[in-house]
Amino acid sequence: MSAIVTWTRRHRLVAFFGLTFLLSWWSWPFYAVDLAPTAFFPCGPLVAALIVIGIAEGRAGYRDLGARMIRWRVGWTWWLVAVGTPLAVLAVAAVANVAIWGAPAPVLATMAWSQLALGAAVRFVNPLDGPLGEEPGWRGYALPQLQAQRSPLASGLVLAVFVALWHLPLVVTGQLAAVALPITFAITLVYVWLFNRTGGSVLMTLVFHIAQGVHYGALGFTGADAARMDWLTGVLWFALALGVIVLDPGAWRAAPAASKAAGQVEPAAR
């Protein structure tokens, strides 16, 4: 047991990424032969982070993650960025789809504001959904660990590869279009920027993720028009990722102390 603890403390990221993929993908082969109801569990990053923290860091690690989860004093501007950016991308893509490519004008699905609010609240607390299942792991645990060893840009690129690849079962089983993988790569860099500019707030990435979940299907696009929205939103997310890198270079040279993990490597047990 002590050997496992020592190894995990020395290889936190390897343990985290390995467990994340194992916990999320374990049912994929069974799903392929109709022996499991799903090929993918989005709670893998969350559970993996909790396991690795428990082995390698204990209460101090849980306190650190918990503090990131409730870090809400980031200024109203960043709340606006977290909520407004995904909605703005969706709106610009929809306008372009209609004005340039002639798609029918979108028709908003009828839904009461109370239902929208309830849906967002459920996504905050449901670990089997993307926001809570992913953010504490990807941004709350892995990103600070990466940034303790390398620059935010290098950390973001590494994390983007893992997050994009992690979605592969959804693409293979037809639940996501293949273009979702490069889009995920690009959007991960925006998440990194938001996380660092808000002092390591996982809460802001949760809000961002929930807003990103407003799908263009709610606008009534179907068929070729819906497929075009995949590409339009993808181009916009790549442009936005490039924009935050080029226009805010200071955010990518060094992560603030609050966005980095401390003391990942501990002496081996004697």
C-alpha positions in Angstrom: 0.0 0.0 0.0 2.8 2.4 0.8 4.3 1.8 -2.6 1.0 2.8 -4.3 0.9 6.0 -2.2 4.5 6.9 -2.9 4.0 6.2 -6.7 0.8 8.3 -6.8 2.4 11.2 -5.0 5.3 11.2 -7.5 3.1 10.7 -10.5 -0.1 12.6 -9.7 -0.9 13.5 -13.3 -0.3 10.1 -14.7 -2.5 8.6 -12.0 -5.2 11.2 -12.7 -5.3 10.9 -16.5 -5.1 7.1 -16.3 -8.0 6.9 -13.9 -10.0 9.4 -15.8 -9.9 7.4 -19.0 -10.4 4.1 -17.2 -13.4 5.3 -15.2 -15.0 7.0 -18.2 -14.3 4.4 -20.9 -14.6 1.1 -19.0 -18.1 0.4 -20.4 -17.2 1.3 -24.1 -16.3 -2.4 -25.1 -19.5 -3.7 -23.4 -21.6 -1.0 -25.1 -20.2 -2.1 -28.4 -21.7 -5.6 -27.9 -24.9 -4.4 -26.3 -24.0 -5.3 -22.8 -24.0 -1.8 -21.3 -26.4 1.1 -21.7 -23.7 3.7 -22.3 -20.2 3.9 -23.7 -19.1 6.8 -21.6 -19.3 8.2 -18.0 -18.6 11.9 -17.8 -17.9 11.8 -14.1 -14.5 10.2 -14.7 -12.5 13.4 -14.2 -14.3 14.2 -10.9 -13.9 10.7 -9.4 -10.3 10.4 -10.6 -9.4 13.7 -8.9 -11.1 12.7 -5.7 -9.2 9.4 -5.6 -5.8 10.9 -6.4 -6.3 13.7 -3.9 -7.2 11.2 -1.3 -4.1 9.1 -1.9 -1.6 11.8 -2.5 -2.7 14.9 -0.6 -5.5 14.2 1.8 -7.4 16.9 3.6 -5.2 19.7 2.3 -5.9 18.7 -1.3 -9.6 18.5 -0.7 -9.6 21.9 1.0 -7.7 23.4 -2.0 -10.2 21.9 -4.5 -13.1 23.0 -2.4 -11.9 26.5 -2.2 -11.6 26.6 -6.0 -15.1 25.3 -6.4 -16.6 28.2 -4.4 -14.3 31.0 -5.6 -17.0 33.5 -6.6 -15.4 36.9 -5.8 -13.8 37.4 -9.2 -15.5 40.6 -10.3 -18.8 41.0 -12.2 -16.9 41.3 -15.5 -15.7 37.7 -15.3 -19.2 36.5 -14.4 -20.4 38.2 -17.6 -17.5 36.6 -19.6 -18.3 33.1 -18.2 -22.0 33.4 -19.0 -21.9 35.6 -22.1 -19.1 34.1 -24.2 -20.7 30.7 -25.0 -24.0 32.4 -25.7 -22.3 35.0 -27.9 -20.6 32.3 -29.9 -23.9 30.6 -30.4 -25.6 33.8 -31.4 -23.0 34.8 -34.0 -22.9 31.4 -35.5 -26.7 31.4 -35.8 -26.8 34.9 -37.4 -24.1 33.8 -39.9 -26.0 30.6 -40.7 -29.1 32.6 -41.5 -27.6 35.7 -43.2 -24.9 34.1 -45.2 -26.0 30.5 -45.9 -29.8 31.1 -45.9 -30.8 28.8 -43.1 -34.3 29.4 -41.8 -34.6 32.0 -39.1 -34.2 30.2 -35.7 -37.3 29.6 -33.6 -36.6 29.5 -29.9 -38.0 26.5 -28.2 -40.7 27.5 -25.8 -39.5 27.1 -22.3 -40.2 29.0 -19.2 -37.3 30.9 -17.5 -38.0 28.9 -14.4 -37.3 25.7 -16.4 -34.1 27.1 -17.7 -33.0 28.1 -14.3 -33.9 24.7 -12.9 -32.0 23.0 -15.7 -28.9 25.1 -14.9 -29.2 24.4 -11.2 -29.4 20.6 -11.8 -26.2 20.8 -14.0 -24.4 22.4 -11.1 -25.0 19.4 -8.8 -25.3 16.5 -11.2 -22.0 14.6 -11.4 -23.2 12.5 -14.3 -23.5 15.6 -16.4 -20.6 17.4 -18.1 -20.0 20.5 -16.0 -19.7 18.9 -12.5 -18.4 15.7 -13.9 -15.5 17.4 -15.7 -14.6 20.8 -14.2 -13.3 19.7 -10.8 -11.0 17.2 -12.5 -9.8 19.0 -15.6 -9.6 22.5 -14.3 -9.8 22.0 -10.6 -7.0 19.4 -10.3 -5.1 18.6 -13.5 -4.6 22.2 -14.7 -3.0 23.5 -11.4 -0.7 20.4 -11.4 0.3 21.1 -15.0 0.9 24.8 -14.3 3.1 24.0 -11.3 5.6 22.6 -13.8 5.2 24.5 -17.1 3.7 27.7 -18.6 -0.1 28.2 -18.9 0.2 27.9 -22.7 2.1 24.6 -22.6 -0.3 23.4 -19.8 -3.3 24.3 -21.9 -2.0 22.5 -25.0 -1.3 19.3 -23.0 -4.7 19.4 -21.3 -6.5 20.2 -24.6 -5.1 17.0 -26.1 -6.3 14.8 -23.2 -9.8 16.5 -23.0 -10.4 16.2 -26.7 -9.3 12.5 -26.8 -11.4 11.7 -23.8 -14.5 12.5 -25.8 -13.6 9.8 -28.4 -16.3 7.3 -27.4 -19.0 9.8 -28.0 -17.7 10.4 -31.5 -17.3 6.7 -32.3 -20.8 5.9 -31.1 -22.3 8.8 -33.1 -23.3 10.9 -30.1 -21.0 13.7 -31.2 -19.8 14.8 -34.6 -16.1 14.3 -35.3 -15.6 18.0 -35.5 -16.3 18.1 -31.8 -12.8 16.9 -31.0 -10.9 19.8 -32.6 -13.5 22.2 -31.2 -12.9 20.7 -27.7 -9.2 21.3 -28.2 -9.7 24.9 -29.0 -12.3 25.6 -26.3 -10.0 24.0 -23.6 -7.6 26.9 -24.2 -10.4 29.4 -23.5 -11.2 27.5 -20.3 -7.5 27.8 -19.2 -7.5 31.5 -19.9 -10.7 32.0 -17.9 -9.5 29.8 -15.0 -6.2 31.8 -14.7 -7.8 35.2 -15.1 -10.2 34.4 -12.3 -7.5 33.3 -9.9 -8.1 29.6 -10.3 -11.9 29.6 -10.0 -13.5 26.3 -10.9 -16.8 28.0 -10.2 -16.3 30.2 -13.3 -15.5 27.3 -15.5 -18.6 25.5 -14.2 -20.7 28.5 -15.1 -19.0 28.7 -18.5 -19.6 25.0 -19.1 -23.3 25.2 -18.3 -23.7 28.2 -20.6 -21.9 26.3 -23.3 -24.5 23.6 -22.9 -27.1 25.7 -24.6 -27.3 23.8 -27.8 -28.2 25.2 -31.2 -30.8 22.4 -31.5 -32.9 24.7 -29.3 -32.9 27.2 -32.1 -34.6 24.8 -34.5 -31.8 24.1 -36.9 -31.9 20.7 -38.5 -30.2 18.7 -41.2 -27.5 20.5 -43.2 -28.2 23.7 -41.3 -27.5 22.0 -38.0 -24.3 20.4 -39.4 -23.2 23.8 -40.6 -23.6 25.1 -37.1 -21.0 22.6 -35.9 -18.4 24.1 -38.3 -19.4 27.7 -37.6 -19.2 27.4 -33.9 -15.9 25.5 -34.3 -14.4 28.3 -36.4 -15.5 30.8 -33.8 -14.0 28.9 -30.9 -10.7 28.5 -32.7 -10.7 32.3 -33.5 -11.5 33.0 -29.8 -8.8 30.7 -28.6 -6.3 32.4 -30.9 -7.6 35.8 -29.8 -7.1 35.3 -26.1 -3.5 34.0 -26.8 -2.5 36.8 -29.1 -4.3 39.7 -27.4 -3.6 38.7 -23.8 0.0 37.3 -24.0 0.6 38.0 -20.3 -2.0 35.4 -19.3 0.2 32.7 -21.0 3.6 33.4 -19.7 3.2 32.5 -16.0 0.1 31.3 -14.1 -0.8 33.2 -10.9 0.1 31.4 -7.7 -3.6 30.8 -7.0 -3.9 28.8 -10.3 -1.0 26.4 -9.5 -0.7 23.4 -7.2 2.0 23.4 -4.6 4.3 20.6 -3.5 3.3 17.8 -5.9 6.4 15.7 -5.3 6.9 14.4 -1.8 9.8 12.3 -0.4 9.4 8.6 -0.8 8.3 6.7 2.2 11.2 5.2 4.1 
